[in-house]
Amino acid sequence: GFDGTSNVLAGKLFNIPVKGTHAHAYITSFTGIDELKTRVLQHKEDGTIRDILELAMEHRAALASVLDVSTDESSEGELAAMVSFAIAFPDGFMALVDTYDVKSDKLLGEPTEELCDLRDSVVCDLLCEGRLHDQDEDESVHPSGCTTTTLPEIPEEECNGCCAEEDGETPCTLHDLELEGQEEVEEPQEVEEPNEQNEPDPEGAEPCPPPSITVEDEDESPTGNESETAAGKGGSDENGNEDIEDQNVRNATEQEEEEEKEGEDESQNQVVLPEEGGGVGGGEDEIVRCANCEALNTMIHHLKSVGKSFRSGLLNFCAVALAINDQGYRAIGIRIDSGDLAYLSCLARETFERIAERFKLPWFSKLTIVASNDINEDTILSLNEQGHKIDCFGIGTHLVTCQRQPALGCVYKMVEINNQPRIKLSQDVGKVTMPGSKNVFRLYGADGHALIDLLQRVDENPPEVGQKVLCRHPFQESKRAYVIPAQVEPLYRVYWADGRVAQVLPSLEEVRERVQASLKTLRQDHKRTLNPTPYKVAVSDNLYNFIHELWLQNAPIGELS
């Protein structure tokens, strides 16, 4: 039932159409456009040669305004890889578009200006300006390597709103401990993070991955007064740390109001990316967000980057597709291998349609969208319910490894030897064999759907169209029905006899057509995933009587004493 294979050897040995895209490794093998060894492509018809990279970059600049995506959001290494692939396969250009994060040419998740933008940040509470206290001013370093400036200085007694302003109150854990001579500071939170993330690293080590965080609902966040009251009353956990679990989230409305109060100073915030070797602090105005804020923002920005990494690949693909179109070639489409497949496929289709309309290229709106990423039957059913725009599913793992039934319980049973029928008896009726050589026929109704498969002895006359046939359950006497077939199809064919092939084997194309045609003859209730109607297989009246006569002849007779 498949249209093609990504296995090149299978295509060579069995003449299966080979289809697919490049791998993620092909994208990551390029770090920049300077690594392109071949940049030109000959026109498909007139033979003129043009620089595809130059054309792609021109189209990318034009597409940026159409798609409302900045060219700075796209990866240069990804663009180079797609140009290289398009030049190698101009008639089969199908690209993988979700390899890179935003503006990261080498690694996923590298910090960027956009990810360090405090205007998109969330802080613990109203009083937190993201300041880590008890640090030397020269050593204020953002845990992700980003340094910020021009935020107002916050006094120690107001950090996180955890210290009461009245005299005589006990300060919080952070301020009760002196930084000098102390290797670790216990944070008043339940987020496990290495201490190195809160201390400046002169060697500039890479930031640790974000911890797993559970964000409480905004409605449950306490007010600033409640926070101070809790601290004043000395509320603490079993470790003596103050309970600030509900202070981890600040809603966007409160943040916007604070930003408006800060006025021009806040609007002039500058974000500086660290140079190679790590971020280095310095300057009295540097502000560092606390560990709570940093971990939460890292998670939020990571979620945002998923869609933006797709936008990078989509922008680069469309640019290269338009470039090779100038040389007389048409791209095939894209493959999406991660993320929300339904949403991303709709986003991609909308993008293709906008480009088709803007550049007067109707075929562009019909580009193929392939989805992969451990797809199985349940995934496809779920995607169908979501209204996706996927044209093709790439199924691998769940095809070659039958996870629902890793072992096929199947054995051969002898039913005849030397023209003598044999029967295997068992107390489990399901294991009783049906003796003798048999023929099998498929009986169709007037609507073209298959009604039942009928087993007969080889010496019986086959059923005829329009003639009533008695069909019986092989072991339950009361289950029987008459069938008047509108079509009769013999299913039994001998392909191997006397140690050799008895007739010409069908080609893979013929087998596939047979499967497709056969599936169309089954009713939908037979094919549905949830509670399908079992398809019936019956025996003729003659075979039914033969089975039970042989059963009685071979079944031992018990003796009661």
N, C-alpha and C positions, 0 to 999 in steps of 0.2 A: 503493500500500500504506500510505499515511499516513492518520492519523485527522483531522488538522487542520493548520493553518498559523499561524505567528506573523506572517505578512505580511498586514497589514490590507487593502492594495490587492488582493491576490490573493483575499481573502475577498469583497471587494466586486465584483470583476469576474467571478469564476468560482463564486461561492457556496460557497467552501470554508469549512468551520467554522473560525473564528478562535479559537485557543487560545494560552495562554502566560502569562508572568508579567511583572512590571515589570522594569526593568533595574537594574543596580547604581547607575546615576546617580540613579535615583529615591530610593534609600535615602540616598545621600550628599548629596542636596539638602536634607535635613533635619538640623539640628544639635541640636535639642532640642524638647521638647514645647511650648515657648512659640510655635513657629512654626506650630502647627496653627490654621488659620482656621476649620475646621468640625470640631466634636467630637461632634455629636449625630447619632443615627440613629433613624429612625422604625421602630417595630415592624412586621414584615411583615404581621401580621394585625389587631391591635387598634389600631394607629396611635399608640401611646404613644411618647413621645420620651425617650431617655435619653442620657447622656454616655458615649460609647464609650471615651474615654480613661480616664475614672474607673473604668469597669467593668474595662477591661483591666489597669489597675494593681492593682485589688483581686484579680483572678484571678492576676496575676503573683506577687503576694505569697503566695497560697495554693499556687501551683505550685512555688515555690522549695523548699518543704519536701518536696513529692512527688518532684520531680526531683533533689533534692540539688544545686541550683544557687543560688548567691547572686544576689539581684537586682542587686547591685553589679557583677556580671559582664556585665550586659546594657547595651546602648547606648540611651540615651534618644532619640537621633536616629533610630535604627532603629525603635524603638517608635512614634515619631510618624509615620514614613513608612508603617508597616504600618496604623496606625489610619486615616490619610488614604486609603490605597488601599482598605481594607475598606469605608469609608464610601462611596467612589465606586463600588465594585463589590461590594456585599454578597453577590450571588449568584455571583460569580466570583472569590472571594478565594483566590488562589494566590500565595504569597509566596516571594521569593528570600531565603534564610536564611544566607548565608555571606559577607556583605559586610564586616562589621566585626571588628576585633580586640577583645580583652577591654577593656572600659571605655574605649574610644577612640571618642569621638563624632565626631571630625573626620578623623583620619588613621589609617591602618593602622600598627601597630608603635610607637605612642607608649609610653614607659616607664610602667609602673604599679607600684603597691606590690607586687603579687604577683611581678612579674618582677624586682624588686630584692630579694626575700627571700633573705638569705644562707643560710637553712637549706636551700634548694633548690639551692645553688651548688656548683660544682666548682672546686677550686683546684689549682695545679700539683703540689704535693707536701706532705708532712707539715709542713714548716716555713713554707709560704707562708700568710700570713694576709691576702693581698691587699693588702699595703702597698706603695705606690710610694714609694721613699725619695728622699732628696735634694730633697724639696719643702718649701717653707715650710709650717708647720702651718696657717697661715691659708688656704692655697691647695689643700688636699687636696680634690679634686673627683672624684667618681665619673664615669667617662667617659660613662655613660648618663644622667647628671643626677641620680642617686640618692645621697644621703649616708647614711652609717651611723654608729652610735656604739657605745661601750662594749665594743669588742674590745680585748684587751690589746695593749700596745705591743710591737713586735718589734724587737730590736736590729738594727742595720744588718748586722752580721757574720753574721746568720742569714737574711737575705733570700733566699728561693727555695732555701736550702741550697747556694748556689753558692760561698760564701766559706768557706775552711777556718778553723777556730778556732785552730789552732796558729800561734804567732808565726813570722814569717819567710816565710809562704806569700804568694804573689801574690794580691791581691784580684781580684774579678771585674771585668768590664768596666764594669758600672754604677758600682761604687764607686771605680774607678780614674780616673773622669772627674769633673771638677768641674762643677756645674750652672751656676755663674755665668759669664756671657760666652760660653756655648755654646748654639747654636741647635738642635742636634739631638743626641740620644743614641741610639746604636746599640744596640738591644735584642738580647740573646743568644738570638734565635729567628729563625725563617724566616717570620714573619707580617708582611706588608706593611701598615703602618698609618701614616697621617699623624701627624706629631709633635704636631699640635694636640690629638690625643685624649689625650695624656699630660700636657698643660699646661693650667692653668686658663684659661678664656676669660671675661674680664670682661663681654663682650657677651652671653654665654650662647647660643652657636651651637648648633644642633641636632646631635645625635650622628651620626657617620658610620655607614653601614650596615655590618653585621658582615662580616668577611672570610670567605672560604671556608676551612674547616678540615678536616683529616683527623684523626680521633681514633683513636689506636692502641688496641689491645685492652688491657684492664685487666691481664691476666696478664703483659704485657710491660713494665709500669711497674717501674722499678728501685726498690730500697729506698733509704731516706735514706742509709745507709752507702755504697751504691754511688755515689750522687750526689756525696757528699763525696770519695770516692776518685778519681772521675773529675776533679773539680776540682783535687784535690791533685796529681794527675799532670800537670795542665796540658793535658788533652785539649781540642782546639779544632778548629774547621772551617777552611776555606781563608781565611776572613776574620779568623782569630784569635779568633773568638767561641767560648765554651765550648759544647760539644754537650749541650744539655738537651732534645733532641727527645723523649726518653722521659719527661720530667718534666711533660708537659702534661696528664696525667690523674691524678686522685686518685679512687679508688673510693669508693662511697657508704659502705661499712662503716668505713673509716678516718675518714671525715668525721664520721660519727655518734659514733664513739668520742671524737674530739677535742671535739665539742660537749658530750658528757656531762662531760668533764673541766673544761670551762670553767664548768659549773654555772649558777648563777643569773644571773651577769653576761651569759652568752650568751643565756639565755632572755629577757632584758629588752631585747634589741636593738630599736631603733626605726628605722623607715624613714620618711624624710621626702621627699615628692615636691617637686621644684623648683618654685618659683614661676615665673610667666610671665617670660621673659627669660633663663632658664637657671638651672642649679644653682649656688649660692654656698656655698663651704665656710666653715670657721670652727670653732674649738674644737680642743682638743688631742686629743680622743678619736676624731676622724674617721678612718675607715679606707677606703682605696681599694684595690681589687683590681688586680693587675698586668695588663698587656696580654694575657698568655696566658690568664689566668683570665677576663678580661672578654670577650674574643672568643669563647671556648668557651661561656661561660654565655649570651651573646647568642644564639648558634646554638641551644643547647638550649631556651631559653625561647621562641624563635621557633617551634620545632617543637611545643612544648606549646600555644602559642597557637592553632595551626590548629584543633584540636578544640574549644578553648574559644570561639573566635569562632563556630563552628557552634552551640555551646550557647547563646550569646547570641541568635542568630537564632531558634533553636528555642523558647527560652523566650518570647520576644516574640510569635512566631507563635501559639503555643498560647494565650497570654493573650488575644490579639485574637480568635482563633477562638472561644474561650469567651464573649467579650464579645458578639460578633455573634450567637452562638447564643442568648443571652438575649433578643435582639431577633428571633428567629424565622428566622435565616439559618444556613446551614451552609457552612463553608469547604470549599474543594476540595482543597487540599494545599500542598505546598512544592516548590521547585526547588533542587537542589544543583548548584553550578557549579564546584566546586573540591575538592581534597583526595581522600582515599580514598573513592571513591564507594560501593564495596561496604560498607565498614565504617560510613560515615556513614548510609547508607540503613538498615542494620540497627539502628543507634542510634536513628534517627528512628522506625522502626516500633515498636521496644520502648517508646519514649517515648509514642507515640500509644496503644499498648495499655494502658500503665499509667494514662494519663489516662482512657481509656474505662472502665476498671474502677473507678477511684476516683470518678469523677463520674457513673457510670451512663449513659454515652453510647456505645452500641455502634458507632454510625457513625464515631466518632472514630478507632477502630482501623483503619478502612478508608480513611483519607485517602490521596490520591494522592501518590506520591513521584516526581518527575520529575528525571532526571539529564541534565546538559548538560556542556559543556566539550570541544569538538573531538572528539566521539565518532565513531568509525568502526566498521566491521564487526569488526575485530580487538579493539577495546575491548569491544564487546558480548559477543563470545565469551569473553573473559577474565573479564568480570563474571559471566557465566552459570556459569563454573566456580567462582567464589568464593562462590556462594550469596547473592546480593544480595536486597534487598527493593524494588527499583525497579519501578515500574508503567509508566513511560513514558520513552522516550529522546527528547531534543531534539537532532535532527541538523541541522546547518546547513552548515558549511564543506565537509564531505565529501560533501554531497548536491549542492550547486550547483557545486562544482568537482571534476571527476573526476580525482583526483590519481594514481590508478594508470594511467589512460590519458587524459592531457590532450588528445590529438588522436585523433579517431575516424577510422581509416583506412577510408573508405567511398567508393566511386565508383559511378556509374550505368553500366551496360553495356546496349547495345541487343541485344535477343534476337529482335526481329521488326519489319519495316517493310513496309507495304502488303501485309500478310498473307503476307509471305515471311520465313521464319525466318533468323536470322543467328547465327553462332557466332564467338567470338574464340578463337584458338588461341595457345598459349604453351608453351615448354619447361617452364615451371612449371605443373604440372597444376592447382594450386590456383587459377590465374588463367583457366583455360578455362571459358567460360560454357556454360550449358545452354540451347540454342536453343528458340525458339517460345513461344507462350502456354501457360500451365500452370495447373492446379488443384492444391490441396494439401489433404490430409486427415490428421486425427490418428486413429490407431488405438489403441483401449484394450483392455486385457486384462480377464479376468474379475474381477480384484481391484479394478478401477476405476482402476488406474494407467495412464498413457500409455505405450505400447510404442514407437511410432515415428511419424514424420511421413512421409507418402508423397506424392511429386510425380508427377503424371500429365499427359499432353497433354489439351487441352481437349475433344477429340473422343472421349476414352475414357469408358467407363461408370464411375461411381464405385464404390469397393469396397463390398461388402455385409456386413452382420453375419452371422457364422457361415460365410462363404465364404472359402476359402483364397485368399490373395493372395501372389504372388511379389514380394518386395522386394529390390532390388539396389543395391549400391554404384555410384554413377554412373561411376566410372573404374577400379575394381578388379574384374575379371571373376569372380574366385573368391569374393568376398564377397557372399553372397546367403542369403536365408532365407524360409521360408513363414510367414505370419502369418494366424491366424484371429481377426479382431477381435470382441470382445464389444460394442463400441460404435464408431461411426464419426462423427467430427465434421468437417464442412467448415470450413476456416479462411479460405478466400479470399472476400473480400467487396469489392465495388467501391463506394467512397464518393465518388469524384470522376471524372466522365466528361463529355466535351464542354464543358469549361470551367465546370462547375457541380457543386454537391453532388448526388449521385445518390440518396442516401437519408438519412434523419434520423440525425444523429450521436448517439451515446450520451452520456448525462450523465456527469459525473465520478463520481457515485455508482455508476453502472452499470459504468464502467471499473474502479473500485476493486474492486467485487464480482467482476468478471471476473478480475482479477489474483489475488485471494485464492482463488477457486475453482480457477483454473488451477494455482497453486502446490501446492494440496493433491493434485492428480492426479500430481505428480512424485514418484518414489521418493526416499527420503532420501539414497541414495548419489549421486543426480544433484545434490542441493542442498548437500551437505556442502562445507565450505571447503577442506579438505585432500584433494587427489587425487580430485576428483569424477569419477564415471563420465560420459563424454560421452554426451549424448542423440543418438540416431541419426536421421538424415534419409536416406531412400532414394528411389529412382525406380522406377517400374513397369518391367516388362520391355519394354513397347512404347516407353517414353521412352528406355530404355537403348539399344535398337537404333537408334532415330532419331538420338540424339546421336552414336553412333559411325559411322553411315553418313554423316552430314553432315561429321563430322570427316575421314573418308577422302576425301570429295569436295573439301574445301577445303584439305587439307594438301598443300603442294608436294612433288613427287617429286624426290629428290636424284639426282645423276648422279656416278658414279665414273669417273675417267679414269686 
